[in-house]
Amino acid sequence: MSTPDPSEWAELAPHPGDHNLPAGRHELHRSRLLAAIAQETRTRKPARAALRPALAVAALVLVVAGVGAGLATTSGDEPSAALPSPAASRPAARSAPPGAAGKMRAYGTVRQLTDTADLVVRGEVVSVADGRAVYRVAEVLYRAPEAPVSTEITLVAQSAGRPGQPTVLYLALSDPEAHGYAPLSGDFGIFDVAGDRVTSRSPSRSVTGLRTEDTASAGRGFVTTLAELRHVARERG
């Protein structure tokens, strides 16, 4: 309900009437009444003007609270998709073939090496370049049906020995496309040859027996003969 303009009160203000008042007193009363009404009107207007911003702020708070509650409800019912982490965004590294990865473990006997290997050969490294070695095969002790072999094969490791050093290698097919091989568990699959004598490359990473482990000789390296290695290989067929 709007407040009448003070000028309108002049018509609405009660006339003091024809009471027995001194001359001019009724006009004084009327002017005082109109002044009081005008003062009340001026007092109410600032109060309303101050109230309007407060109401606007209160309404804004309610709106923000409602939006926040809605977002909380939405996030609780339907979680938003998280951004992928930098690690997840990077392309996956090329993994080793399942067969080769499963063969990288500790071995206790020559029989275990033979049963796991895709290829067992005697020969020597002829050259090394770019992390790969060319190995000249002098004898194949064992070959799995799916393992390609020729007079020269590629080793995807430089640990097979220096060029010209005769060795017996127990190999896993690590790169079928390039016909690349890797010694089983590194030094476990490498034996140095001197005449008919065969010695494990590493004393600490070595088998301890032909068919049965000998824990008492662990850490001292393993020594046997080419004839024994050939015999174990023939047992696998």
BAFI-3210 file (N, C-alpha, C; in Angstrom, 3 decimals, decimal comma, padded with zeros to 6 digits):
// residues 237
n [1|2|3|4|5|6|7|8|9|10|11|12|13|14|15|16|17|18|19|20|21|22|23|24|25|26|27|28|29|30|31|32|33|34|35|36|37|38|39|40|41|42|43|44|45|46|47|48|49|50|51|52|53|54|55|56|57|58|59|60|61|62|63|64|65|66|67|68|69|70|71|72|73|74|75|76|77|78|79|80|81|82|83|84|85|86|87|88|89|90|91|92|93|94|95|96|97|98|99|100|101|102|103|104|105|106|107|108|109|110|111|112|113|114|115|116|117|118|119|120|121|122|123|124|125|126|127|128|129|130|131|132|133|134|135|136|137|138|139|140|141|142|143|144|145|146|147|148|149|150|151|152|153|154|155|156|157|158|159|160|161|162|163|164|165|166|167|168|169|170|171|172|173|174|175|176|177|178|179|180|181|182|183|184|185|186|187|188|189|190|191|192|193|194|195|196|197|198|199|200|201|202|203|204|205|206|207|208|209|210|211|212|213|214|215|216|217|218|219|220|221|222|223|224|225|226|227|228|229|230|231|232|233|234|235|236|237]
n.u [000,859|000,691|002,038|000,271|001,002|002,489|001,279|-001,281|-002,359|-003,263|-005,844|-007,019|-006,501|-007,969|-010,100|-009,753|-012,150|-014,950|-014,273|-014,089|-011,544|-008,608|-008,016|-006,643|-005,551|-006,582|-005,539|-002,847|-002,811|-003,534|-001,416|000,706|-000,138|-000,013|002,732|003,769|002,805|004,152|006,802|006,790|006,370|008,737|010,522|009,824|010,412|013,356|013,863|012,580|014,046|016,562|015,954|015,473|018,002|018,960|017,038|017,479|020,085|019,626|017,937|019,722|021,569|019,966|019,474|022,077|022,661|020,746|021,569|024,086|023,312|021,954|024,042|025,595|023,861|023,651|026,332|026,545|024,717|025,348|028,423|030,873|032,867|036,263|039,220|041,698|044,761|048,165|049,822|048,078|047,464|049,702|051,159|051,079|053,894|055,775|055,316|057,004|056,763|054,252|055,217|058,041|058,295|057,292|059,310|061,419|063,052|064,455|066,630|067,265|068,406|070,044|068,269|065,827|066,314|066,561|064,014|062,509|063,540|063,346|065,206|068,331|071,661|075,003|077,790|079,113|079,482|079,592|079,434|078,505|076,050|074,149|072,748|072,160|073,218|074,968|074,877|076,724|075,764|076,955|076,134|073,041|071,474|068,924|065,685|062,640|059,531|058,356|060,369|062,432|065,502|068,836|072,048|073,019|071,852|069,878|070,595|068,945|070,338|073,351|074,828|075,755|078,373|081,796|082,885|083,924|084,136|083,419|080,273|077,463|074,106|070,992|067,980|065,244|062,529|062,241|061,547|059,547|058,975|061,370|062,902|064,350|066,304|066,741|068,913|067,896|066,717|068,934|072,202|071,756|071,153|073,521|076,511|079,970|082,326|085,110|087,039|085,897|084,772|082,336|081,188|079,201|078,210|077,903|078,700|076,907|074,425|073,357|072,731|072,616|072,895|072,606|070,160|069,112|068,925|071,687|072,067|074,202|076,260|075,616|076,201|078,793|079,088|078,579|079,827|080,226|080,059|080,125|079,039|077,282|075,384|074,331|073,159|071,112|069,563|068,698|066,950|064,669|063,837]
n.v [-001,189|002,177|005,260|008,268|011,305|014,057|016,455|015,775|015,329|017,699|018,050|015,930|016,174|016,658|019,394|021,746|022,673|024,734|025,513|027,068|028,754|030,730|033,458|032,496|030,190|027,698|027,406|027,155|024,719|023,022|023,324|022,272|019,617|018,762|019,080|017,147|014,835|014,967|014,706|012,095|010,682|011,254|009,906|007,204|006,613|006,536|004,308|002,246|002,375|001,570|-000,995|-002,385|-003,073|-004,906|-006,941|-007,770|-008,831|-010,942|-012,525|-013,230|-014,776|-016,966|-017,994|-018,716|-020,628|-022,544|-023,315|-024,390|-026,556|-028,026|-028,709|-030,257|-032,396|-033,398|-034,134|-036,145|-038,073|-038,545|-038,949|-036,741|-037,076|-037,773|-035,993|-037,400|-038,604|-037,359|-039,563|-041,510|-040,426|-040,664|-042,595|-046,138|-048,039|-050,257|-053,583|-056,578|-059,708|-062,006|-064,629|-064,367|-062,591|-064,117|-065,906|-064,739|-065,178|-066,579|-069,384|-072,750|-075,106|-076,719|-078,212|-076,878|-074,477|-075,505|-076,598|-074,310|-072,622|-071,214|-071,591|-073,203|-072,736|-073,124|-071,057|-067,911|-064,386|-062,066|-059,400|-056,180|-053,711|-050,770|-051,710|-054,315|-057,638|-059,611|-063,000|-065,854|-069,039|-072,147|-074,621|-076,218|-076,983|-077,263|-076,558|-074,898|-075,651|-073,313|-071,476|-069,473|-070,066|-069,604|-069,554|-067,261|-065,271|-062,715|-060,983|-059,321|-058,003|-056,883|-058,439|-060,924|-061,516|-060,872|-060,264|-063,179|-064,818|-068,049|-069,442|-070,965|-070,513|-070,036|-069,263|-066,920|-066,180|-062,976|-060,956|-061,566|-060,583|-059,523|-061,694|-061,812|-062,645|-063,196|-063,788|-066,101|-064,626|-062,919|-063,268|-065,847|-067,473|-067,769|-069,313|-069,714|-071,095|-073,207|-075,138|-078,314|-077,652|-076,028|-073,065|-071,232|-067,854|-065,897|-066,053|-065,426|-065,315|-067,912|-071,319|-074,246|-076,918|-079,818|-081,378|-081,379|-079,140|-077,779|-076,475|-075,951|-075,172|-072,695|-069,422|-069,871|-070,355|-072,456|-075,418|-077,524|-079,919|-079,790|-082,095|-082,946|-080,876|-081,212|-083,691|-083,218|-081,482|-083,196|-084,754|-083,275|-083,348]
n.w [000,000|-000,976|000,276|000,735|-000,978|000,751|000,065|-000,459|001,977|002,915|002,093|003,345|006,049|009,231|009,938|012,479|013,273|014,336|016,989|020,207|019,920|020,211|017,960|014,873|015,980|015,132|012,556|013,164|014,507|012,466|010,626|012,104|012,339|009,647|009,212|010,937|009,743|007,277|008,156|009,174|006,818|005,405|007,033|006,766|004,078|003,679|005,285|003,918|001,578|002,484|003,199|000,869|-000,525|001,380|001,281|-001,330|-001,164|000,616|-000,949|-003,002|-001,578|-000,906|-003,466|-004,299|-002,347|-003,002|-005,566|-004,932|-003,334|-005,239|-006,994|-005,273|-004,842|-007,419|-007,908|-006,051|-006,931|-009,615|-010,322|-011,584|-014,533|-014,081|-014,983|-017,098|-015,702|-016,049|-016,322|-017,271|-019,710|-021,237|-023,900|-023,757|-022,756|-024,830|-024,193|-023,127|-024,917|-023,690|-023,272|-023,090|-020,910|-018,801|-018,455|-017,246|-014,544|-011,518|-011,804|-010,933|-011,891|-014,721|-016,124|-015,676|-017,049|-019,665|-020,101|-020,209|-022,168|-025,489|-027,368|-027,512|-027,883|-029,177|-029,736|-030,846|-030,233|-032,856|-033,551|-032,191|-031,942|-031,444|-029,184|-029,812|-030,602|-032,950|-033,336|-034,041|-034,869|-033,946|-033,132|-032,525|-029,663|-028,642|-029,994|-030,016|-031,688|-032,796|-032,891|-034,773|-036,530|-037,666|-039,280|-038,154|-035,528|-033,865|-030,922|-028,346|-026,404|-024,857|-023,245|-023,840|-024,160|-025,149|-028,520|-030,243|-028,005|-027,083|-026,289|-024,555|-024,936|-023,346|-024,512|-024,828|-026,975|-027,697|-029,448|-031,780|-034,377|-035,366|-035,067|-032,693|-029,832|-026,277|-023,516|-020,985|-018,132|-018,031|-016,931|-015,985|-018,139|-019,578|-020,482|-020,366|-022,608|-022,644|-024,395|-023,657|-021,331|-019,410|-017,963|-015,712|-016,404|-014,381|-010,965|-008,901|-010,092|-011,020|-011,980|-009,827|-010,258|-012,492|-012,849|-010,341|-007,667|-005,871|-003,034|-001,416|-003,035|-003,919|-005,173|-005,930|-008,567|-011,478|-012,855|-015,616|-018,341|-021,968|-023,026|-021,021|-021,049|-023,617|-023,287|-021,387|-022,909|-024,967|-023,508|-023,294|-025,828]
ca.u [000,000|001,539|001,752|-000,129|001,923|002,107|000,400|-002,659|-002,896|-003,904|-007,278|-007,557|-006,291|-009,206|-010,101|-010,004|-013,549|-015,237|-014,266|-013,772|-010,090|-008,163|-007,908|-005,430|-005,063|-006,930|-004,574|-001,595|-002,960|-003,567|-000,073|001,511|-000,547|000,536|004,194|004,046|002,578|005,248|008,003|006,649|006,545|010,165|011,223|009,524|011,035|014,730|013,839|012,265|015,166|017,626|015,495|015,496|019,258|019,071|016,213|018,139|021,207|019,069|017,459|020,890|022,110|019,098|019,695|023,384|022,547|019,986|022,419|025,099|022,676|021,677|025,296|025,997|023,000|024,023|027,612|026,356|023,994|026,035|029,765|031,397|034,014|037,534|040,162|042,758|046,036|049,225|050,330|047,132|047,426|050,866|051,009|051,631|055,168|055,683|055,648|057,622|055,789|053,929|056,066|059,368|058,200|057,088|060,523|062,442|063,014|065,649|066,647|068,118|069,064|070,134|067,015|064,827|066,649|066,261|062,558|061,906|064,120|062,860|066,349|069,598|072,661|076,427|078,363|079,848|079,089|080,498|079,411|077,532|075,736|072,814|072,077|071,897|074,419|074,827|075,450|076,910|075,389|077,781|075,415|071,730|071,231|067,463|064,899|061,192|059,004|058,018|061,533|063,236|066,937|069,682|073,451|073,216|070,631|070,023|070,379|068,509|071,092|074,790|075,495|076,067|079,811|082,589|083,043|084,938|084,070|082,452|079,283|076,200|073,050|069,605|067,359|063,795|062,179|061,745|061,057|059,240|059,002|062,759|063,595|065,323|066,329|067,404|069,250|066,929|067,066|070,282|073,343|071,339|071,118|074,777|077,616|081,196|082,876|086,558|087,202|084,666|084,370|081,311|081,091|078,175|078,792|077,884|078,600|075,745|073,202|073,729|072,126|073,492|072,977|072,053|068,737|068,736|069,632|072,653|072,098|075,511|077,186|075,066|077,126|080,140|079,088|078,326|080,740|079,847|080,668|079,227|078,341|076,162|074,361|073,679|072,333|069,909|068,760|068,036|065,870|063,450|063,409]
ca.v [000,000|003,357|006,356|009,454|012,438|015,003|017,534|015,299|015,340|018,995|017,896|014,888|016,494|017,192|020,809|021,834|023,019|026,080|025,504|028,371|028,892|032,096|033,752|031,939|028,957|026,501|027,277|026,654|023,275|022,301|023,331|021,327|018,259|018,466|018,954|015,850|013,788|015,032|014,158|010,627|010,168|011,292|008,890|005,872|006,392|006,009|002,968|001,303|002,358|000,755|-002,387|-003,045|-003,805|-006,050|-008,016|-008,284|-009,680|-012,173|-013,351|-013,763|-015,845|-018,128|-018,563|-019,393|-021,835|-023,530|-023,842|-025,252|-027,813|-028,805|-029,285|-031,334|-033,548|-033,980|-034,822|-037,363|-039,087|-038,844|-038,377|-036,227|-037,824|-037,158|-035,827|-038,410|-038,153|-037,332|-040,908|-042,250|-039,845|-041,045|-043,884|-047,254|-048,540|-051,565|-054,612|-057,778|-060,760|-062,728|-065,798|-063,963|-061,997|-065,175|-066,726|-063,976|-065,545|-067,304|-070,803|-073,538|-076,218|-076,675|-078,791|-075,806|-073,588|-076,201|-076,745|-072,990|-071,922|-071,422|-071,963|-073,421|-072,788|-072,880|-070,217|-066,754|-063,058|-061,577|-057,935|-055,531|-052,348|-050,247|-052,532|-055,661|-058,401|-060,680|-064,224|-066,913|-070,320|-073,283|-075,862|-076,059|-078,053|-077,443|-075,506|-075,074|-075,668|-071,984|-070,603|-069,426|-070,123|-069,681|-069,563|-066,074|-064,776|-061,406|-060,929|-057,980|-057,637|-056,870|-059,173|-062,297|-061,720|-060,119|-060,983|-064,229|-065,665|-069,132|-069,546|-071,685|-069,593|-070,484|-068,038|-066,743|-065,371|-061,714|-060,095|-062,493|-059,945|-059,386|-062,935|-061,446|-063,493|-062,655|-064,848|-066,261|-063,925|-062,354|-064,169|-067,230|-068,243|-067,634|-070,162|-069,561|-072,386|-073,310|-076,556|-079,026|-077,179|-074,980|-072,396|-070,181|-066,529|-065,161|-066,932|-065,098|-065,549|-069,164|-072,566|-074,967|-078,341|-080,189|-081,734|-081,171|-078,001|-078,012|-075,184|-075,759|-074,551|-071,412|-068,303|-070,246|-070,648|-073,861|-075,932|-078,823|-080,162|-079,690|-083,368|-082,959|-079,953|-081,856|-084,784|-082,643|-080,942|-084,311|-085,254|-082,515|-083,758]
ca.w [000,000|-001,101|001,197|-000,028|-001,001|001,826|-000,396|-000,448|003,338|003,204|001,875|004,230|007,460|009,838|010,293|013,922|013,550|014,843|018,450|020,788|019,964|019,912|016,533|014,233|016,609|014,369|011,449|013,726|014,747|011,184|010,035|012,889|011,978|008,323|009,344|011,568|008,727|006,293|008,797|009,228|005,460|005,064|007,840|006,238|002,777|003,804|005,867|002,849|000,640|003,075|003,307|-000,432|-000,750|002,289|000,729|-002,537|-000,733|001,177|-002,066|-003,696|-000,737|-001,059|-004,806|-004,305|-001,529|-003,755|-006,640|-004,321|-002,933|-006,453|-007,479|-004,369|-005,104|-008,718|-007,807|-005,271|-007,698|-010,869|-010,217|-012,842|-015,027|-013,730|-016,084|-017,034|-015,164|-017,068|-016,563|-018,100|-021,038|-022,022|-024,567|-023,004|-023,255|-025,456|-023,227|-023,664|-025,179|-022,458|-023,089|-022,640|-019,575|-017,831|-018,329|-016,555|-013,129|-011,084|-012,171|-010,035|-012,566|-016,181|-016,629|-015,686|-018,172|-020,926|-020,244|-020,409|-023,313|-026,854|-028,196|-026,810|-028,954|-028,901|-030,771|-030,355|-030,710|-033,903|-033,583|-031,300|-032,375|-031,104|-028,185|-030,329|-030,955|-033,952|-032,748|-035,025|-034,279|-034,360|-032,803|-031,893|-028,701|-028,586|-030,629|-029,977|-033,069|-033,312|-032,789|-036,006|-036,297|-038,854|-038,873|-037,348|-034,888|-033,220|-029,480|-027,959|-025,203|-025,106|-022,172|-024,251|-024,154|-026,122|-029,787|-030,274|-026,817|-027,248|-025,218|-024,720|-024,518|-023,181|-025,009|-024,986|-028,147|-027,135|-030,515|-032,866|-035,692|-035,804|-034,709|-031,669|-028,636|-025,092|-022,560|-019,904|-016,891|-018,092|-016,776|-015,721|-019,374|-020,318|-020,026|-021,144|-023,020|-022,853|-024,743|-023,314|-020,008|-019,462|-016,671|-015,680|-016,554|-013,108|-009,790|-008,064|-010,861|-011,670|-011,506|-008,890|-010,606|-013,794|-012,715|-008,948|-007,088|-004,805|-002,330|-000,781|-003,989|-004,366|-005,095|-006,365|-009,992|-011,829|-013,879|-016,166|-019,649|-023,115|-023,175|-020,067|-021,535|-024,760|-022,790|-020,794|-024,007|-025,663|-022,671|-023,613|-027,177]
c.u [000,888|001,079|001,388|000,924|001,485|001,185|-001,059|-003,272|-003,584|-005,411|-007,890|-007,452|-007,560|-009,044|-010,427|-011,423|-013,710|-015,350|-013,910|-012,264|-009,729|-007,995|-006,576|-004,948|-005,407|-006,004|-003,248|-001,673|-002,897|-002,189|000,843|001,170|000,045|002,053|004,567|003,876|003,709|006,530|007,956|006,867|008,010|010,944|011,012|010,255|012,472|014,759|013,556|013,416|016,300|017,250|015,632|016,826|019,416|018,257|016,863|019,290|020,698|018,586|018,621|021,506|021,286|019,314|021,000|023,327|021,799|020,802|023,464|024,513|022,386|022,927|025,745|025,175|023,377|025,330|027,493|025,687|024,745|027,417|030,264|032,634|035,293|038,423|041,251|044,048|047,082|049,754|049,407|047,095|048,606|050,629|051,699|052,931|054,989|056,156|056,264|056,545|055,521|054,853|057,425|059,326|058,051|058,315|061,647|062,321|064,325|065,510|067,634|068,887|069,139|068,855|065,912|065,081|066,239|064,759|061,870|062,344|063,374|063,979|067,580|070,669|074,068|076,975|079,112|079,281|080,104|080,509|078,316|077,322|074,312|072,057|071,726|073,209|074,066|075,588|075,508|076,705|076,277|077,051|074,082|071,510|069,739|066,804|063,424|060,652|058,757|059,213|062,334|064,717|067,654|071,128|073,812|071,865|070,939|069,712|070,037|069,133|072,568|075,557|075,905|077,567|080,507|082,707|084,198|084,924|083,030|081,528|078,213|075,131|071,712|068,744|065,836|063,552|061,517|061,186|060,750|059,339|060,414|063,579|064,698|065,174|067,027|067,740|068,233|067,456|068,511|071,355|072,949|071,432|072,400|075,859|078,812|081,803|084,383|086,866|085,881|084,101|083,419|081,139|080,030|078,834|078,913|077,786|077,333|074,415|073,416|072,883|073,117|073,590|072,400|070,555|068,212|069,552|070,558|072,850|073,453|076,495|076,678|076,083|078,536|080,218|078,891|079,231|080,272|080,545|079,644|078,414|077,126|075,044|073,609|072,738|071,022|068,996|068,032|066,883|064,551|062,929|063,542]
c.v [001,230|004,436|007,590|010,529|013,448|016,096|017,114|015,369|016,674|018,915|016,919|015,259|017,108|018,670|020,918|022,262|024,425|026,058|026,902|028,488|030,334|032,265|033,230|030,635|027,734|026,334|026,760|025,159|022,499|022,240|022,366|019,885|017,864|018,296|017,613|014,713|013,779|014,443|012,645|010,016|010,158|010,241|007,496|005,602|005,912|004,609|001,934|001,214|001,515|-000,710|-003,116|-003,738|-005,015|-007,223|-008,622|-009,208|-011,003|-013,098|-013,986|-014,915|-017,114|-018,804|-019,334|-020,677|-022,926|-024,155|-024,783|-026,579|-028,685|-029,463|-030,424|-032,578|-034,228|-034,740|-036,085|-038,453|-039,507|-038,220|-037,917|-037,006|-037,074|-037,049|-036,877|-037,819|-038,125|-038,709|-041,696|-041,723|-040,254|-042,375|-044,985|-047,719|-049,938|-052,626|-055,815|-058,822|-061,565|-063,907|-065,434|-063,409|-063,073|-066,032|-066,003|-064,206|-066,234|-068,782|-071,535|-074,642|-075,979|-077,238|-077,735|-074,835|-074,227|-076,301|-075,418|-072,343|-072,232|-071,904|-072,109|-073,624|-072,637|-072,049|-069,059|-065,471|-062,600|-060,063|-057,425|-054,108|-052,001|-051,166|-053,932|-056,321|-059,437|-061,892|-065,304|-068,266|-071,422|-074,610|-075,499|-077,251|-078,335|-076,270|-075,846|-074,980|-074,273|-071,036|-070,619|-069,444|-070,205|-069,705|-068,332|-065,609|-063,438|-061,526|-059,499|-057,577|-057,710|-057,727|-060,582|-062,550|-060,896|-060,926|-061,984|-065,150|-066,761|-069,238|-070,567|-070,784|-070,308|-069,249|-068,110|-065,868|-064,087|-060,772|-060,968|-061,867|-059,840|-060,638|-062,657|-062,304|-062,753|-063,814|-064,899|-065,608|-063,437|-063,418|-065,605|-068,082|-068,209|-068,504|-069,943|-070,939|-072,264|-074,792|-077,270|-078,573|-075,994|-074,399|-071,301|-068,812|-065,817|-066,132|-066,680|-065,333|-066,791|-070,308|-073,255|-076,455|-078,591|-080,433|-081,487|-080,015|-078,437|-076,690|-074,924|-075,062|-073,210|-070,301|-068,634|-070,521|-072,135|-074,256|-077,306|-078,999|-079,983|-080,964|-083,434|-082,022|-080,557|-082,959|-084,270|-082,096|-082,052|-084,883|-084,507|-082,904|-082,630]
c.w [000,000|-000,152|000,400|000,056|000,064|001,371|-000,384|000,943|003,660|003,037|002,864|005,698|008,052|010,203|011,756|014,261|014,124|016,358|018,940|020,973|019,685|018,432|015,989|014,827|015,770|013,163|011,948|013,965|013,449|010,561|010,781|012,517|010,632|008,374|009,944|010,567|007,711|006,858|008,856|007,864|005,068|005,829|007,269|004,934|002,895|004,366|004,797|001,855|001,183|003,116|001,985|-000,733|000,143|001,785|-000,508|-002,172|-000,187|000,066|-002,806|-002,911|-000,889|-002,407|-004,853|-003,503|-002,272|-004,863|-006,081|-003,900|-004,132|-006,999|-006,596|-004,610|-006,399|-008,618|-006,991|-006,064|-008,939|-010,817|-011,575|-013,226|-014,700|-014,949|-015,977|-016,504|-016,256|-017,378|-017,465|-019,518|-021,901|-022,700|-023,782|-023,631|-023,829|-024,483|-023,919|-023,945|-023,926|-022,218|-022,540|-021,225|-018,512|-017,592|-017,602|-015,050|-012,769|-011,455|-011,281|-010,718|-014,066|-016,787|-016,682|-016,831|-019,498|-021,158|-020,541|-021,717|-024,606|-027,763|-027,303|-027,886|-028,390|-030,054|-030,166|-030,949|-031,751|-033,990|-032,646|-031,790|-031,973|-030,159|-028,638|-030,732|-032,009|-033,430|-033,826|-034,345|-034,857|-034,128|-032,150|-030,971|-028,566|-029,290|-030,526|-031,396|-033,641|-033,321|-034,082|-035,672|-037,637|-038,382|-038,060|-036,802|-034,224|-031,738|-029,102|-026,636|-025,534|-024,107|-022,573|-024,312|-025,220|-027,411|-029,722|-029,067|-027,019|-026,034|-025,578|-024,131|-024,438|-023,407|-025,002|-026,202|-027,651|-028,183|-031,731|-034,246|-036,249|-035,532|-033,689|-030,432|-027,507|-024,161|-021,425|-018,626|-016,889|-017,962|-016,468|-016,982|-020,182|-019,664|-020,957|-021,397|-023,214|-023,113|-024,505|-021,968|-020,156|-018,056|-016,740|-015,690|-015,209|-011,932|-008,972|-008,768|-011,715|-011,142|-010,578|-009,208|-011,979|-013,704|-011,311|-008,387|-005,964|-004,077|-001,686|-001,718|-004,511|-004,162|-005,545|-007,862|-010,235|-012,990|-014,313|-017,515|-020,754|-023,283|-022,244|-020,538|-022,723|-024,284|-022,177|-021,874|-024,744|-024,837|-022,928|-024,997|-028,127]
res [m|s|t|p|d|p|s|e|w|a|e|l|a|p|h|p|g|d|h|n|l|p|a|g|r|h|e|l|h|r|s|r|l|l|a|a|i|a|q|e|t|r|t|r|k|p|a|r|a|a|l|r|p|a|l|a|v|a|a|l|v|l|v|v|a|g|v|g|a|g|l|a|t|t|s|g|d|e|p|s|a|a|l|p|s|p|a|a|s|r|p|a|a|r|s|a|p|p|g|a|a|g|k|m|r|a|y|g|t|v|r|q|l|t|d|t|a|d|l|v|v|r|g|e|v|v|s|v|a|d|g|r|a|v|y|r|v|a|e|v|l|y|r|a|p|e|a|p|v|s|t|e|i|t|l|v|a|q|s|a|g|r|p|g|q|p|t|v|l|y|l|a|l|s|d|p|e|a|h|g|y|a|p|l|s|g|d|f|g|i|f|d|v|a|g|d|r|v|t|s|r|s|p|s|r|s|v|t|g|l|r|t|e|d|t|a|s|a|g|r|g|f|v|t|t|l|a|e|l|r|h|v|a|r|e|r|g]
***
